[in-house]
Amino acid sequence: MNAREIVIITGMSGAGRSTVGNALEDLGWFVVDNLPPTMLQALVRTAAAPEATEPQLAIVVDVRGGTLFDDAKRFIEMLRSEHSVRILFLEASDAELVRRYEQVRRPHPLQGDGTILDGIRLERNRLQAIRGLADDLLDTTGLNPHQLTTRVGERFAPGGQLEVTLTVMSFGFKYGTPVDADLIADMRFLPNPFWVPELRSHNGTDAVVADYVLAQEGAQEFADRYVEALRPVLAGYLRENKLHAVLGIGCTGGKHRSVAMSQYIAARLEGTPGVRVAVKHRDLGRE
């Protein structure tokens, strides 16, 4: 990818522009929706400046801009004369677009006093010139939002592969369970190092505590089996485009057992295809 990759997303209303924008946001892109074409150059100049912090910019341009859309082709061509810009054009069959609008019970933005099909045909005509500029044509007929998100990942994710970011978070039950956790594991079945005088002042990031916790009866068996149980779950998250998940691992205070087990399980999951692992210790350091 270029250091400052710029993509313009356009195409038929109802073909999935919002889904594509959301998918790119999940991949770390800065997405601007429904930008009037007259503002394209100003935005891209700002994004392309050396001090800009957002390396990837996606701009959704569509007919909702009304008369502001009329010169879109000219502005896009001007933009391309100064910057490297990729255009993704989304389309779908008339029957598919009618079905989608009927499902959400909303009018097509161009139908006026006519039918949904009237609006679709008018929009196709207005978009014809821009369609001819497209680098990528993506027909979303028959695709559900999950499938479309996968297609976006194939085109824009590093290596063409979406990843699940799994945050393994240790916590203390006495401070409450994490409200954002998708999965919870309870380490209170293991002896508490807090009651071992020489371990009390240490925490689960210290080898002396980690070795103690993992040496307890059932600890290694739990960890090994839990990691194996997580693998199909994470693969399923990836198939369903659930790209962010939190695994909460708790003990009483969030200092010893949960920290040690979080570190161990995260290390075991490193290198799992399609999974990026991060570790967070929510309550470490609390009294």
Secondary structure as UniProt FT lines:
FT   TURN            3..4
FT   STRAND          5..11
FT   TURN            13..14
FT   HELIX           17..26
FT   TURN            27..28
FT   STRAND          30..32
FT   HELIX           37..39
FT   HELIX           40..48
FT   TURN            50..51
FT   STRAND          56..60
FT   HELIX           63..69
FT   TURN            70..71
FT   HELIX           72..80
FT   TURN            81..82
FT   STRAND          85..91
FT   HELIX           94..104
FT   TURN            109..110
FT   TURN            112..113
FT   HELIX           116..131
FT   TURN            132..133
FT   STRAND          136..139
FT   TURN            141..142
FT   HELIX           145..156
FT   HELIX           158..160
FT   STRAND          164..172
FT   HELIX           173..175
FT   TURN            179..180
FT   STRAND          183..186
FT   TURN            188..189
FT   HELIX           193..195
FT   TURN            197..201
FT   TURN            204..205
FT   HELIX           207..214
FT   TURN            217..218
FT   HELIX           219..239
FT   TURN            240..241
FT   STRAND          244..251
FT   HELIX           257..269
FT   TURN            270..271
FT   TURN            273..274
FT   STRAND          275..281
FT   TURN            284..285
//
